Amino acid sequence: MTKLIAFALVVVAVAASASACITFTPPDRFLVVDRGADELKAITPEESKLWIRSFDDDDRGGLAFWHDALVSDLKDNRGYVVVRDGDVKDGAGTAGKELVLETTVNGRPMRELMAVFVYGGLLSDTIRVVEYVADKPRFDAEVDG
């Protein structure tokens, strides 16, 4: 029985840590410039950016809280316009929230696709944020990829 309990604890620990590891492979045109257990950064030759980050959430705010907090901060504090707001799922089928945002940087219209997911854990949840940023024409051409 002790071996069974030990095995179960190992399985739970592995499952909990698996949600924190980023295993995403970017589309072909993206060059990975930084990869860690909780972060991935990639760019295209035209400087479109893909950034995936994971954060611990000891307070367990949940998906609805973090979605609302992002929308509030991006609109009210950073001047973004929300173009689209909807539901999305990651490759494993985990529910998330997706935002398409627009702003102007140095006189250029920019678009950003942001998706947020929350993965439950034993001691804390993990928040994963996926961001894709490009100038508006490039965004429209690349976003489906």
Secondary structure in CASP SS format (residue, H / E / C, confidence):
PFRMAT SS
TARGET T0000
AUTHOR 0000-0000-0000
METHOD secondary structure of the structure
MODEL  1
M C 1.00
T H 1.00
K H 1.00
L H 1.00
I H 1.00
A H 1.00
F H 1.00
A H 1.00
L H 1.00
V H 1.00
V H 1.00
V H 1.00
A H 1.00
V H 1.00
A H 1.00
A H 1.00
S H 1.00
A H 1.00
S C 1.00
A C 1.00
C C 1.00
I C 1.00
T C 1.00
F C 1.00
T C 1.00
P C 1.00
P C 1.00
D C 1.00
R C 1.00
F C 1.00
L E 1.00
V E 1.00
V E 1.00
D E 1.00
R E 1.00
G E 1.00
A C 1.00
D C 1.00
E E 1.00
L E 1.00
K E 1.00
A E 1.00
I E 1.00
T C 1.00
P C 1.00
E C 1.00
E C 1.00
S C 1.00
K E 1.00
L E 1.00
W E 1.00
I E 1.00
R E 1.00
S E 1.00
F E 1.00
D E 1.00
D E 1.00
D C 1.00
D C 1.00
R C 1.00
G C 1.00
G H 1.00
L H 1.00
A H 1.00
F H 1.00
W H 1.00
H H 1.00
D H 1.00
A H 1.00
L H 1.00
V H 1.00
S H 1.00
D H 1.00
L H 1.00
K H 1.00
D H 1.00
N H 1.00
R C 1.00
G C 1.00
Y C 1.00
V E 1.00
V E 1.00
V E 1.00
R E 1.00
D E 1.00
G E 1.00
D E 1.00
V E 1.00
K E 1.00
D C 1.00
G C 1.00
A C 1.00
G C 1.00
T C 1.00
A E 1.00
G E 1.00
K E 1.00
E E 1.00
L E 1.00
V E 1.00
L E 1.00
E E 1.00
T E 1.00
T E 1.00
V E 1.00
N C 1.00
G C 1.00
R E 1.00
P E 1.00
M E 1.00
R E 1.00
E E 1.00
L E 1.00
M E 1.00
A E 1.00
V E 1.00
F E 1.00
V E 1.00
Y E 1.00
G C 1.00
G C 1.00
L C 1.00
L C 1.00
S C 1.00
D E 1.00
T E 1.00
I E 1.00
R E 1.00
V E 1.00
V E 1.00
E E 1.00
Y E 1.00
V E 1.00
A E 1.00
D E 1.00
K H 1.00
P H 1.00
R H 1.00
F H 1.00
D H 1.00
A H 1.00
E H 1.00
V C 1.00
D C 1.00
G C 1.00
END
